[in-house]
Amino acid sequence: MLIAVIGSTGTGKSELSLDLAEQLSARGQPAEIVNADAMQLYSGMDIGTAKLTLAERRGIPHHLLDVLTVTDEATVSNYQTDARKAITEILARGVVPILVGGSGLYVSSVVFDFRFPGTDPELRTRLESELLQTGPGLMYSRLQAVDPQAALRIGPSNGRRLVRALEIVELTGAPHLAALPAEPVYWQPSVLLGLRTPRERLTPRLDARVERMWAAGIVDEARGLLAAGIEDGVTASRAIGYAQALGQVHGALSAAEAIEATQQLTRRYARRQVSWFKRYAHTHWMDSDAADRVEDALAHIDRGGAPTFPAEDLPAAAP
């Protein structure tokens, strides 16, 4: 059985996963944790991603942390392959895998039977050339015309995702789909555990978390990643907190401006996460501050896994 701990940033998913792993191990069911936070895949990006240190992992094996360099491009399809391989190996050893993270599509790609459309190198090259020549604005307008829902999800500035969406439309003749159907297929029997925090408690918590990131040295961490090529990275350079810290390093933002911008983006990201995860049927939701959340989660695990549905009901999704 696969256990997935989901929820927005700042809700305590890592702590719950560690507590569950310890409790399961105490009951004779050893458990290991698989990361599903896209930015924690990157080596050297620790402070801004709230990545657990070795000491904080309590001796519990963790997978898919620090597996990319900051110049690597993170893709959901590659992550799906790597995460499922890790989970399959964990299950084969008789160990319980606990998938933990807030990157919605990354979680979905593992938990549900997502099948990613392929790619065409010539078509991709042509679209990327058009992006360089015309900019993302015209690409966004093209996508609005053929797939307005995808355009709304992606927005007008993410050139990489606009190219991918247009590529899928041209290859398949179908929209770029990344939304969950009402009744998805589960890749493995799964238990979904969700943590939620009311906005009035979460917002000040997220703001304080950003302030702690700056106090802990995210600007120095970002400065140190310049030599590793973070500004050449397609994905890492845009990570919330790091883009703003780099702006401070280059003098484009003051510390106060960088902090405020990161707080705003973090709050917006948390709202998107809440919207994404609330569509997951069969999730057992718990208040993140509930004193009995570990016992509650264990009781739900003991009640069994999740139902499955016909695979043909699930549409394709794209990274």
Secondary structure, 3 states (H helix, E strand, C coil): CEEEEEECCCCCHHHHHHHHHHHHHHCCCCEEEEECCHHHHECCCCCCCCCCCCHHHCCCCEECCCCECCCCCCCHHHHHHHHHHHHHHHHHCCCEEEEECCCHHHHHHHHECCCCCCCCHHHHHHHHHHHHHHCHHHHHHHHHHHCHHHHHHHCCCCHHHHHHHHHHHHHHCCCCCCCCCCCCCECCCEEEEEEECCHHHHHHHHHHHHHHHHHHCHHHHHHHHHCCCHHHCCCHHHCCCHHHHHHHHCCCCCHHHHHHHHHHHHHHHHHHHHHHHCCCCCEEEEECCCCCHHHHHHHHHHCCCCCCCCHHHCCCCCC
